[in-house]
Amino acid sequence: MHDTDRLELLGLEVACVIGDLPEERGREQRLLVDVTLACDLSAAGASDALSDTVDYAALAETIRASLRTARCHMIERAAECVARVCLGNTRVRSARVRVEKQGAVPGLRAAAVTVTRERGGASV
């Protein structure tokens, strides 16, 4: 087991309904999602085979679909949703998820949350 192995998805753009205000519920907004996964990458490093690792293209699409379906009110909920998707892959031991919502408040570039979740429900 390689405890320091990390696979990262950086700057995943997701257009989805997000927000608690009535004017936000009827339109899509853009979220930026960063994910850092703790998983053993040694098998894929040796075999050079996609089947020995986390398919990050497939994971990105699953994250997008999940957020589009979830229609979250809060970015905190969106981050939890992404973490659950990531931990649904048995290769992933923990997931650090950052969700950024640009233009959430006038005069503020972005609001963001970061959560870390481990297999078995523990949070860090």
C-alpha positions in Angstrom: 0.0 0.0 0.0 1.4 3.4 -1.0 0.0 5.9 1.5 1.4 8.9 -0.3 0.0 8.2 -3.8 -2.4 10.9 -5.0 -4.4 11.3 -8.2 -5.8 14.8 -8.8 -8.5 16.3 -10.9 -7.9 20.0 -11.1 -10.3 22.7 -12.4 -13.2 20.5 -13.4 -15.9 22.9 -14.7 -19.5 21.9 -13.9 -22.6 23.9 -15.0 -25.4 23.1 -12.6 -28.1 24.6 -10.5 -26.5 25.7 -7.2 -27.7 28.3 -4.7 -30.3 29.0 -2.1 -31.8 32.2 -3.5 -34.9 31.9 -5.6 -33.2 33.6 -8.6 -30.4 31.0 -8.4 -32.8 28.0 -8.6 -33.9 28.6 -12.1 -30.5 28.8 -13.8 -27.2 27.0 -14.1 -24.1 28.5 -12.6 -20.5 27.4 -12.9 -18.6 25.5 -10.2 -14.9 24.7 -10.3 -14.1 21.4 -8.6 -10.7 20.1 -7.5 -10.3 16.6 -6.2 -7.3 14.9 -4.6 -7.7 11.1 -4.2 -5.6 8.9 -2.0 -5.2 5.6 -3.8 -2.5 3.1 -4.5 -1.1 3.9 -8.0 1.7 1.3 -8.0 -0.2 -1.3 -10.0 -0.9 1.2 -12.8 2.6 2.5 -12.6 3.9 -1.0 -13.3 1.3 -2.2 -15.8 0.6 1.0 -17.7 -3.0 -0.2 -17.8 -6.1 1.9 -17.2 -7.8 -1.0 -15.6 -5.3 -0.8 -12.7 -6.2 2.7 -11.7 -9.0 5.2 -11.2 -10.3 6.3 -14.6 -10.3 10.0 -14.1 -12.2 10.8 -17.3 -15.0 8.6 -16.2 -14.9 9.9 -12.7 -15.1 13.5 -14.0 -18.2 12.7 -16.0 -19.8 11.0 -13.0 -19.1 14.0 -10.8 -20.6 16.3 -13.4 -23.7 14.2 -13.8 -24.1 13.9 -10.0 -23.9 17.6 -9.4 -26.3 18.3 -12.3 -28.8 15.9 -10.8 -28.3 17.0 -7.1 -29.4 20.7 -7.7 -27.7 21.6 -4.4 -28.5 24.7 -2.4 -25.1 24.9 -0.7 -21.6 24.4 -1.9 -21.0 22.4 1.2 -23.6 19.9 0.0 -22.0 19.9 -3.5 -18.6 19.0 -1.9 -20.2 16.2 0.1 -21.9 14.9 -3.1 -18.5 14.8 -4.9 -16.8 13.1 -2.0 -19.4 10.4 -2.0 -19.0 9.8 -5.8 -15.2 9.5 -5.3 -15.4 7.1 -2.4 -17.8 5.0 -4.5 -14.7 3.8 -6.3 -13.2 1.0 -4.2 -9.6 2.0 -5.1 -10.1 5.4 -3.4 -9.2 5.5 0.4 -9.9 9.2 0.9 -11.0 12.2 -1.1 -10.2 15.9 -0.6 -12.7 18.0 -2.5 -12.7 21.7 -3.1 -15.8 23.4 -4.7 -15.5 27.0 -5.8 -18.5 29.1 -6.8 -17.4 32.3 -8.6 -19.4 35.5 -8.3 -21.4 34.2 -5.3 -21.3 37.6 -3.7 -20.8 41.0 -5.4 -17.2 42.2 -4.9 -16.0 38.7 -4.0 -14.1 36.7 -6.6 -15.4 33.3 -5.3 -16.6 31.4 -2.3 -15.1 27.9 -1.8 -15.3 25.0 0.6 -12.9 22.1 1.1 -13.8 18.8 2.7 -11.8 15.6 3.2 -13.6 12.3 3.6 -12.2 8.8 4.2 -13.6 5.4 3.4 -15.7 4.3 6.4 -17.2 7.8 7.0 -14.4 9.5 8.9 -13.6 13.1 8.1 -10.2 14.8 8.3 
